[in-house]
Amino acid sequence: MATQNELFHNFGASTNNILNMTTAGTAYSMAATNMPPAFCMVQNVGTSPVYVRLTDDEIGNPASSSNYTLILAAGTTAADGQGGTLNLAGYTEKLSFISDTAGAKINLSYSGRQGN
């Protein structure tokens, strides 16, 4: 048990960022400021599918419905816990999101390590 506690004792505070995609067909980007985080998860908390692109250039190479890495499934109702998730622990590049429906929403949760 001591080894397990040692692994988790130095996590920094957890941060949640909600991204509301207010315009359909417009790419949005988001990145955690203290990447690479020890914990990073993206979840679709809306009712519309969201295209996600892992990219090093979210402006020049954003997500689109024909240029994406994966699709996060939508929930049946907003914030019902049924939306698709993506674990990105240690990912160091940028993220781009797009939806064909206005009002799509994702949550990015991350935690870095204290002292980094």
Phi and psi in radians as a Rosetta constraint file:
Dihedral C 1 N 2 CA 2 C 2 CIRCULARHARMONIC -1.053 0.35
Dihedral N 2 CA 2 C 2 N 3 CIRCULARHARMONIC -0.670 0.35
Dihedral C 2 N 3 CA 3 C 3 CIRCULARHARMONIC -1.122 0.35
Dihedral N 3 CA 3 C 3 N 4 CIRCULARHARMONIC -0.754 0.35
Dihedral C 3 N 4 CA 4 C 4 CIRCULARHARMONIC -1.082 0.35
Dihedral N 4 CA 4 C 4 N 5 CIRCULARHARMONIC -0.798 0.35
Dihedral C 4 N 5 CA 5 C 5 CIRCULARHARMONIC -1.095 0.35
Dihedral N 5 CA 5 C 5 N 6 CIRCULARHARMONIC -0.648 0.35
Dihedral C 5 N 6 CA 6 C 6 CIRCULARHARMONIC -1.072 0.35
Dihedral N 6 CA 6 C 6 N 7 CIRCULARHARMONIC -0.657 0.35
Dihedral C 6 N 7 CA 7 C 7 CIRCULARHARMONIC -1.151 0.35
Dihedral N 7 CA 7 C 7 N 8 CIRCULARHARMONIC -0.562 0.35
Dihedral C 7 N 8 CA 8 C 8 CIRCULARHARMONIC -1.850 0.35
Dihedral N 8 CA 8 C 8 N 9 CIRCULARHARMONIC -0.154 0.35
Dihedral C 8 N 9 CA 9 C 9 CIRCULARHARMONIC -1.185 0.35
Dihedral N 9 CA 9 C 9 N 10 CIRCULARHARMONIC -0.392 0.35
Dihedral C 9 N 10 CA 10 C 10 CIRCULARHARMONIC -1.855 0.35
Dihedral N 10 CA 10 C 10 N 11 CIRCULARHARMONIC 0.315 0.35
Dihedral C 10 N 11 CA 11 C 11 CIRCULARHARMONIC -1.141 0.35
Dihedral N 11 CA 11 C 11 N 12 CIRCULARHARMONIC 2.471 0.35
Dihedral C 11 N 12 CA 12 C 12 CIRCULARHARMONIC -1.363 0.35
Dihedral N 12 CA 12 C 12 N 13 CIRCULARHARMONIC -3.097 0.35
Dihedral C 12 N 13 CA 13 C 13 CIRCULARHARMONIC -1.115 0.35
Dihedral N 13 CA 13 C 13 N 14 CIRCULARHARMONIC 2.569 0.35
Dihedral C 13 N 14 CA 14 C 14 CIRCULARHARMONIC -1.459 0.35
Dihedral N 14 CA 14 C 14 N 15 CIRCULARHARMONIC 2.431 0.35
Dihedral C 14 N 15 CA 15 C 15 CIRCULARHARMONIC -2.141 0.35
Dihedral N 15 CA 15 C 15 N 16 CIRCULARHARMONIC 2.391 0.35
Dihedral C 15 N 16 CA 16 C 16 CIRCULARHARMONIC -2.043 0.35
Dihedral N 16 CA 16 C 16 N 17 CIRCULARHARMONIC 2.302 0.35
Dihedral C 16 N 17 CA 17 C 17 CIRCULARHARMONIC -2.141 0.35
Dihedral N 17 CA 17 C 17 N 18 CIRCULARHARMONIC 2.186 0.35
Dihedral C 17 N 18 CA 18 C 18 CIRCULARHARMONIC -1.707 0.35
Dihedral N 18 CA 18 C 18 N 19 CIRCULARHARMONIC 2.268 0.35
Dihedral C 18 N 19 CA 19 C 19 CIRCULARHARMONIC -1.958 0.35
Dihedral N 19 CA 19 C 19 N 20 CIRCULARHARMONIC 1.997 0.35
Dihedral C 19 N 20 CA 20 C 20 CIRCULARHARMONIC -1.680 0.35
Dihedral N 20 CA 20 C 20 N 21 CIRCULARHARMONIC 2.050 0.35
Dihedral C 20 N 21 CA 21 C 21 CIRCULARHARMONIC -1.605 0.35
Dihedral N 21 CA 21 C 21 N 22 CIRCULARHARMONIC 1.574 0.35
Dihedral C 21 N 22 CA 22 C 22 CIRCULARHARMONIC -1.321 0.35
Dihedral N 22 CA 22 C 22 N 23 CIRCULARHARMONIC -0.354 0.35
Dihedral C 22 N 23 CA 23 C 23 CIRCULARHARMONIC -2.075 0.35
Dihedral N 23 CA 23 C 23 N 24 CIRCULARHARMONIC 2.176 0.35
Dihedral C 23 N 24 CA 24 C 24 CIRCULARHARMONIC -1.151 0.35
Dihedral N 24 CA 24 C 24 N 25 CIRCULARHARMONIC 2.456 0.35
Dihedral C 24 N 25 CA 25 C 25 CIRCULARHARMONIC 1.330 0.35
Dihedral N 25 CA 25 C 25 N 26 CIRCULARHARMONIC 0.155 0.35
Dihedral C 25 N 26 CA 26 C 26 CIRCULARHARMONIC -1.879 0.35
Dihedral N 26 CA 26 C 26 N 27 CIRCULARHARMONIC 2.259 0.35
Dihedral C 26 N 27 CA 27 C 27 CIRCULARHARMONIC -1.360 0.35
Dihedral N 27 CA 27 C 27 N 28 CIRCULARHARMONIC 2.390 0.35
Dihedral C 27 N 28 CA 28 C 28 CIRCULARHARMONIC -2.094 0.35
Dihedral N 28 CA 28 C 28 N 29 CIRCULARHARMONIC 2.668 0.35
Dihedral C 28 N 29 CA 29 C 29 CIRCULARHARMONIC -2.268 0.35
Dihedral N 29 CA 29 C 29 N 30 CIRCULARHARMONIC 2.750 0.35
Dihedral C 29 N 30 CA 30 C 30 CIRCULARHARMONIC -2.748 0.35
Dihedral N 30 CA 30 C 30 N 31 CIRCULARHARMONIC 2.462 0.35
Dihedral C 30 N 31 CA 31 C 31 CIRCULARHARMONIC -2.568 0.35
Dihedral N 31 CA 31 C 31 N 32 CIRCULARHARMONIC 2.483 0.35
Dihedral C 31 N 32 CA 32 C 32 CIRCULARHARMONIC -1.274 0.35
Dihedral N 32 CA 32 C 32 N 33 CIRCULARHARMONIC 2.455 0.35
Dihedral C 32 N 33 CA 33 C 33 CIRCULARHARMONIC -1.339 0.35
Dihedral N 33 CA 33 C 33 N 34 CIRCULARHARMONIC -0.425 0.35
Dihedral C 33 N 34 CA 34 C 34 CIRCULARHARMONIC -1.947 0.35
Dihedral N 34 CA 34 C 34 N 35 CIRCULARHARMONIC 0.907 0.35
Dihedral C 34 N 35 CA 35 C 35 CIRCULARHARMONIC -1.255 0.35
Dihedral N 35 CA 35 C 35 N 36 CIRCULARHARMONIC 2.623 0.35
Dihedral C 35 N 36 CA 36 C 36 CIRCULARHARMONIC -1.452 0.35
Dihedral N 36 CA 36 C 36 N 37 CIRCULARHARMONIC 2.131 0.35
Dihedral C 36 N 37 CA 37 C 37 CIRCULARHARMONIC -1.331 0.35
Dihedral N 37 CA 37 C 37 N 38 CIRCULARHARMONIC 2.657 0.35
Dihedral C 37 N 38 CA 38 C 38 CIRCULARHARMONIC -1.257 0.35
Dihedral N 38 CA 38 C 38 N 39 CIRCULARHARMONIC -0.494 0.35
Dihedral C 38 N 39 CA 39 C 39 CIRCULARHARMONIC -2.370 0.35
Dihedral N 39 CA 39 C 39 N 40 CIRCULARHARMONIC 2.272 0.35
Dihedral C 39 N 40 CA 40 C 40 CIRCULARHARMONIC -2.669 0.35
Dihedral N 40 CA 40 C 40 N 41 CIRCULARHARMONIC 2.157 0.35
Dihedral C 40 N 41 CA 41 C 41 CIRCULARHARMONIC -2.426 0.35
Dihedral N 41 CA 41 C 41 N 42 CIRCULARHARMONIC 2.405 0.35
Dihedral C 41 N 42 CA 42 C 42 CIRCULARHARMONIC -1.952 0.35
Dihedral N 42 CA 42 C 42 N 43 CIRCULARHARMONIC 2.341 0.35
Dihedral C 42 N 43 CA 43 C 43 CIRCULARHARMONIC -2.338 0.35
Dihedral N 43 CA 43 C 43 N 44 CIRCULARHARMONIC 2.396 0.35
Dihedral C 43 N 44 CA 44 C 44 CIRCULARHARMONIC -1.344 0.35
Dihedral N 44 CA 44 C 44 N 45 CIRCULARHARMONIC 1.997 0.35
Dihedral C 44 N 45 CA 45 C 45 CIRCULARHARMONIC -1.883 0.35
Dihedral N 45 CA 45 C 45 N 46 CIRCULARHARMONIC 0.256 0.35
Dihedral C 45 N 46 CA 46 C 46 CIRCULARHARMONIC -1.914 0.35
Dihedral N 46 CA 46 C 46 N 47 CIRCULARHARMONIC -2.936 0.35
Dihedral C 46 N 47 CA 47 C 47 CIRCULARHARMONIC -1.969 0.35
Dihedral N 47 CA 47 C 47 N 48 CIRCULARHARMONIC 0.279 0.35
Dihedral C 47 N 48 CA 48 C 48 CIRCULARHARMONIC -2.227 0.35
Dihedral N 48 CA 48 C 48 N 49 CIRCULARHARMONIC 2.455 0.35
Dihedral C 48 N 49 CA 49 C 49 CIRCULARHARMONIC -1.051 0.35
Dihedral N 49 CA 49 C 49 N 50 CIRCULARHARMONIC 2.572 0.35
Dihedral C 49 N 50 CA 50 C 50 CIRCULARHARMONIC -2.178 0.35
Dihedral N 50 CA 50 C 50 N 51 CIRCULARHARMONIC 2.220 0.35
Dihedral C 50 N 51 CA 51 C 51 CIRCULARHARMONIC -1.452 0.35
Dihedral N 51 CA 51 C 51 N 52 CIRCULARHARMONIC 2.330 0.35
Dihedral C 51 N 52 CA 52 C 52 CIRCULARHARMONIC -2.097 0.35
Dihedral N 52 CA 52 C 52 N 53 CIRCULARHARMONIC 2.384 0.35
Dihedral C 52 N 53 CA 53 C 53 CIRCULARHARMONIC -2.181 0.35
Dihedral N 53 CA 53 C 53 N 54 CIRCULARHARMONIC 2.177 0.35
Dihedral C 53 N 54 CA 54 C 54 CIRCULARHARMONIC -1.503 0.35
Dihedral N 54 CA 54 C 54 N 55 CIRCULARHARMONIC 2.114 0.35
Dihedral C 54 N 55 CA 55 C 55 CIRCULARHARMONIC -2.604 0.35
Dihedral N 55 CA 55 C 55 N 56 CIRCULARHARMONIC 2.755 0.35
Dihedral C 55 N 56 CA 56 C 56 CIRCULARHARMONIC -1.700 0.35
Dihedral N 56 CA 56 C 56 N 57 CIRCULARHARMONIC -0.066 0.35
Dihedral C 56 N 57 CA 57 C 57 CIRCULARHARMONIC -2.489 0.35
Dihedral N 57 CA 57 C 57 N 58 CIRCULARHARMONIC 1.508 0.35
Dihedral C 57 N 58 CA 58 C 58 CIRCULARHARMONIC -1.245 0.35
Dihedral N 58 CA 58 C 58 N 59 CIRCULARHARMONIC -0.262 0.35
Dihedral C 58 N 59 CA 59 C 59 CIRCULARHARMONIC -1.538 0.35
Dihedral N 59 CA 59 C 59 N 60 CIRCULARHARMONIC -0.876 0.35
Dihedral C 59 N 60 CA 60 C 60 CIRCULARHARMONIC -1.418 0.35
Dihedral N 60 CA 60 C 60 N 61 CIRCULARHARMONIC -0.364 0.35
Dihedral C 60 N 61 CA 61 C 61 CIRCULARHARMONIC -2.441 0.35
Dihedral N 61 CA 61 C 61 N 62 CIRCULARHARMONIC 1.100 0.35
Dihedral C 61 N 62 CA 62 C 62 CIRCULARHARMONIC -1.375 0.35
Dihedral N 62 CA 62 C 62 N 63 CIRCULARHARMONIC 2.978 0.35
Dihedral C 62 N 63 CA 63 C 63 CIRCULARHARMONIC -1.183 0.35
Dihedral N 63 CA 63 C 63 N 64 CIRCULARHARMONIC 2.599 0.35
Dihedral C 63 N 64 CA 64 C 64 CIRCULARHARMONIC -2.627 0.35
Dihedral N 64 CA 64 C 64 N 65 CIRCULARHARMONIC 2.997 0.35
Dihedral C 64 N 65 CA 65 C 65 CIRCULARHARMONIC -1.243 0.35
Dihedral N 65 CA 65 C 65 N 66 CIRCULARHARMONIC -0.108 0.35
Dihedral C 65 N 66 CA 66 C 66 CIRCULARHARMONIC -2.094 0.35
Dihedral N 66 CA 66 C 66 N 67 CIRCULARHARMONIC 0.001 0.35
Dihedral C 66 N 67 CA 67 C 67 CIRCULARHARMONIC -2.424 0.35
Dihedral N 67 CA 67 C 67 N 68 CIRCULARHARMONIC 1.485 0.35
Dihedral C 67 N 68 CA 68 C 68 CIRCULARHARMONIC -2.540 0.35
Dihedral N 68 CA 68 C 68 N 69 CIRCULARHARMONIC 2.803 0.35
Dihedral C 68 N 69 CA 69 C 69 CIRCULARHARMONIC -1.576 0.35
Dihedral N 69 CA 69 C 69 N 70 CIRCULARHARMONIC -0.702 0.35
Dihedral C 69 N 70 CA 70 C 70 CIRCULARHARMONIC -2.802 0.35
Dihedral N 70 CA 70 C 70 N 71 CIRCULARHARMONIC 2.945 0.35
Dihedral C 70 N 71 CA 71 C 71 CIRCULARHARMONIC -2.048 0.35
Dihedral N 71 CA 71 C 71 N 72 CIRCULARHARMONIC 2.238 0.35
Dihedral C 71 N 72 CA 72 C 72 CIRCULARHARMONIC -1.538 0.35
Dihedral N 72 CA 72 C 72 N 73 CIRCULARHARMONIC 2.087 0.35
Dihedral C 72 N 73 CA 73 C 73 CIRCULARHARMONIC -1.108 0.35
Dihedral N 73 CA 73 C 73 N 74 CIRCULARHARMONIC 2.628 0.35
Dihedral C 73 N 74 CA 74 C 74 CIRCULARHARMONIC -1.499 0.35
Dihedral N 74 CA 74 C 74 N 75 CIRCULARHARMONIC 2.747 0.35
Dihedral C 74 N 75 CA 75 C 75 CIRCULARHARMONIC -1.478 0.35
Dihedral N 75 CA 75 C 75 N 76 CIRCULARHARMONIC 2.962 0.35
Dihedral C 75 N 76 CA 76 C 76 CIRCULARHARMONIC -1.289 0.35
Dihedral N 76 CA 76 C 76 N 77 CIRCULARHARMONIC -0.736 0.35
Dihedral C 76 N 77 CA 77 C 77 CIRCULARHARMONIC -2.256 0.35
Dihedral N 77 CA 77 C 77 N 78 CIRCULARHARMONIC 2.824 0.35
Dihedral C 77 N 78 CA 78 C 78 CIRCULARHARMONIC -1.048 0.35
Dihedral N 78 CA 78 C 78 N 79 CIRCULARHARMONIC 2.368 0.35
Dihedral C 78 N 79 CA 79 C 79 CIRCULARHARMONIC 0.945 0.35
Dihedral N 79 CA 79 C 79 N 80 CIRCULARHARMONIC 0.695 0.35
Dihedral C 79 N 80 CA 80 C 80 CIRCULARHARMONIC -1.595 0.35
Dihedral N 80 CA 80 C 80 N 81 CIRCULARHARMONIC -0.004 0.35
Dihedral C 80 N 81 CA 81 C 81 CIRCULARHARMONIC 1.417 0.35
Dihedral N 81 CA 81 C 81 N 82 CIRCULARHARMONIC 0.053 0.35
Dihedral C 81 N 82 CA 82 C 82 CIRCULARHARMONIC -1.725 0.35
Dihedral N 82 CA 82 C 82 N 83 CIRCULARHARMONIC -0.089 0.35
Dihedral C 82 N 83 CA 83 C 83 CIRCULARHARMONIC -1.207 0.35
Dihedral N 83 CA 83 C 83 N 84 CIRCULARHARMONIC 2.690 0.35
Dihedral C 83 N 84 CA 84 C 84 CIRCULARHARMONIC -1.055 0.35
Dihedral N 84 CA 84 C 84 N 85 CIRCULARHARMONIC 2.629 0.35
Dihedral C 84 N 85 CA 85 C 85 CIRCULARHARMONIC -2.200 0.35
Dihedral N 85 CA 85 C 85 N 86 CIRCULARHARMONIC 2.739 0.35
Dihedral C 85 N 86 CA 86 C 86 CIRCULARHARMONIC -2.454 0.35
Dihedral N 86 CA 86 C 86 N 87 CIRCULARHARMONIC 2.150 0.35
Dihedral C 86 N 87 CA 87 C 87 CIRCULARHARMONIC -1.647 0.35
Dihedral N 87 CA 87 C 87 N 88 CIRCULARHARMONIC 2.120 0.35
Dihedral C 87 N 88 CA 88 C 88 CIRCULARHARMONIC -2.157 0.35
Dihedral N 88 CA 88 C 88 N 89 CIRCULARHARMONIC 0.530 0.35
Dihedral C 88 N 89 CA 89 C 89 CIRCULARHARMONIC -0.945 0.35
Dihedral N 89 CA 89 C 89 N 90 CIRCULARHARMONIC 2.210 0.35
Dihedral C 89 N 90 CA 90 C 90 CIRCULARHARMONIC 1.485 0.35
Dihedral N 90 CA 90 C 90 N 91 CIRCULARHARMONIC -0.065 0.35
Dihedral C 90 N 91 CA 91 C 91 CIRCULARHARMONIC -1.196 0.35
Dihedral N 91 CA 91 C 91 N 92 CIRCULARHARMONIC 2.331 0.35
Dihedral C 91 N 92 CA 92 C 92 CIRCULARHARMONIC -2.010 0.35
Dihedral N 92 CA 92 C 92 N 93 CIRCULARHARMONIC -0.002 0.35
Dihedral C 92 N 93 CA 93 C 93 CIRCULARHARMONIC -1.755 0.35
Dihedral N 93 CA 93 C 93 N 94 CIRCULARHARMONIC -2.800 0.35
Dihedral C 93 N 94 CA 94 C 94 CIRCULARHARMONIC -1.796 0.35
Dihedral N 94 CA 94 C 94 N 95 CIRCULARHARMONIC 2.893 0.35
Dihedral C 94 N 95 CA 95 C 95 CIRCULARHARMONIC -2.166 0.35
Dihedral N 95 CA 95 C 95 N 96 CIRCULARHARMONIC 2.478 0.35
Dihedral C 95 N 96 CA 96 C 96 CIRCULARHARMONIC -2.263 0.35
Dihedral N 96 CA 96 C 96 N 97 CIRCULARHARMONIC 2.424 0.35
Dihedral C 96 N 97 CA 97 C 97 CIRCULARHARMONIC -2.261 0.35
Dihedral N 97 CA 97 C 97 N 98 CIRCULARHARMONIC 2.574 0.35
Dihedral C 97 N 98 CA 98 C 98 CIRCULARHARMONIC -2.670 0.35
Dihedral N 98 CA 98 C 98 N 99 CIRCULARHARMONIC 2.607 0.35
Dihedral C 98 N 99 CA 99 C 99 CIRCULARHARMONIC -2.400 0.35
Dihedral N 99 CA 99 C 99 N 100 CIRCULARHARMONIC 2.616 0.35
Dihedral C 99 N 100 CA 100 C 100 CIRCULARHARMONIC -1.394 0.35
Dihedral N 100 CA 100 C 100 N 101 CIRCULARHARMONIC -0.065 0.35
Dihedral C 100 N 101 CA 101 C 101 CIRCULARHARMONIC -2.136 0.35
Dihedral N 101 CA 101 C 101 N 102 CIRCULARHARMONIC 2.288 0.35
Dihedral C 101 N 102 CA 102 C 102 CIRCULARHARMONIC -1.132 0.35
Dihedral N 102 CA 102 C 102 N 103 CIRCULARHARMONIC 2.483 0.35
Dihedral C 102 N 103 CA 103 C 103 CIRCULARHARMONIC 1.636 0.35
Dihedral N 103 CA 103 C 103 N 104 CIRCULARHARMONIC 0.060 0.35
Dihedral C 103 N 104 CA 104 C 104 CIRCULARHARMONIC -1.096 0.35
Dihedral N 104 CA 104 C 104 N 105 CIRCULARHARMONIC 2.663 0.35
Dihedral C 104 N 105 CA 105 C 105 CIRCULARHARMONIC -2.546 0.35
Dihedral N 105 CA 105 C 105 N 106 CIRCULARHARMONIC 2.361 0.35
Dihedral C 105 N 106 CA 106 C 106 CIRCULARHARMONIC -2.206 0.35
Dihedral N 106 CA 106 C 106 N 107 CIRCULARHARMONIC 2.764 0.35
Dihedral C 106 N 107 CA 107 C 107 CIRCULARHARMONIC -2.094 0.35
Dihedral N 107 CA 107 C 107 N 108 CIRCULARHARMONIC 2.225 0.35
Dihedral C 107 N 108 CA 108 C 108 CIRCULARHARMONIC -1.920 0.35
Dihedral N 108 CA 108 C 108 N 109 CIRCULARHARMONIC 2.036 0.35
Dihedral C 108 N 109 CA 109 C 109 CIRCULARHARMONIC -1.970 0.35
Dihedral N 109 CA 109 C 109 N 110 CIRCULARHARMONIC 2.322 0.35
Dihedral C 109 N 110 CA 110 C 110 CIRCULARHARMONIC -2.601 0.35
Dihedral N 110 CA 110 C 110 N 111 CIRCULARHARMONIC 2.770 0.35
Dihedral C 110 N 111 CA 111 C 111 CIRCULARHARMONIC -2.550 0.35
Dihedral N 111 CA 111 C 111 N 112 CIRCULARHARMONIC 2.227 0.35
Dihedral C 111 N 112 CA 112 C 112 CIRCULARHARMONIC -1.623 0.35
Dihedral N 112 CA 112 C 112 N 113 CIRCULARHARMONIC -2.975 0.35
Dihedral C 112 N 113 CA 113 C 113 CIRCULARHARMONIC -1.843 0.35
Dihedral N 113 CA 113 C 113 N 114 CIRCULARHARMONIC 2.384 0.35
Dihedral C 113 N 114 CA 114 C 114 CIRCULARHARMONIC -1.100 0.35
Dihedral N 114 CA 114 C 114 N 115 CIRCULARHARMONIC 2.445 0.35
Dihedral C 114 N 115 CA 115 C 115 CIRCULARHARMONIC 1.596 0.35
Dihedral N 115 CA 115 C 115 N 116 CIRCULARHARMONIC -0.145 0.35
